[in-house]
Amino acid sequence: MDEAARELVRDWLTRASHDLQAARTLAAGKEPLLDTAIYHCQQAAEKAVKGWLQSHDNPFPKTHDIEDLVAQAAKLHGDFTQFAKAAAVLTPYVSAFRYPGGGSDEPMPSPEEFDEALQHATTIYDFVLNLLPTEARP
């Protein structure tokens, strides 16, 4: 991987890290903004997997579907299959709470739902980070 490719991978992972930080910050406030925080969990996982695919020069479609991205990554590294369930949980959060009538029966995620999403996103991010060579990490 040349320096330009490493920089792009670092950028994907930096943005994923920022999404995780935003999720934690939004959830920790006096009046937690869990609808926005859970969206950032989805974004963090999506960007982490895209960063890993980028590190392998494996083009991915313009999508927010983490299930599809994880399936694509699993073709290159079978251990990604362990994230199929997490991807299924996270993918709907791209829109479920972002808009009225976004697909959720509830107007806001519960604290438990957010905690699960944050755990899934963090696990995927950490997994990807550990797969990357040190020089490609943020």
HUPEBEL-V60978 format. One record per backbone hydrogen bond with DSSP energy under -1.0 kcal/mol. CO is the residue of the C=O (numbers start at 1). NH is the residue of the N-H. If there is no record, write none. Layout:
BEGIN
co={CO CO}
nh={NH NH}
END
This chain:
BEGIN
co={2 3 4 5 6 7 8 9 10 11 12 13 14 15 16 17 18 19 20 21 22 23 24 26 33 34 36 37 38 39 40 41 42 43 44 45 46 47 48 49 50 51 53 54 61 64 65 66 67 68 69 70 73 73 77 78 79 80 81 83 84 85 86 87 90 91 92 92 95 99 110 111 112 113 114 115 116 117 118 119 120 121 122 123 124 125 126 127 128 133 134}
nh={6 7 8 9 10 11 12 13 14 15 16 17 18 19 20 21 22 23 24 25 26 27 28 33 37 38 40 41 42 43 44 45 46 47 48 49 50 51 52 53 54 55 58 57 63 66 69 70 71 72 73 74 76 77 80 81 82 83 84 87 88 89 90 91 93 94 95 96 99 102 114 115 116 117 118 119 120 121 122 123 124 125 126 127 128 129 130 131 132 136 137}
END
